[in-house]
Amino acid sequence: MEPIAPNPFTSFVFYIFIACAIIIISYTCNFYYLAFLSG
């Protein structure tokens, strides 16, 4: 996967942002799934 920006710090921050977004989305989906199962 090619980095978006030539600056390594910018691409590092971009990868951290993507990882945080994936974690937040997975936790949110898991929460709604558990609420759906218990409800």
Residue pairs with C-beta under 8 A, 6 or more apart in sequence:
3 11
3 14
4 10
4 11
4 14
5 11
5 14
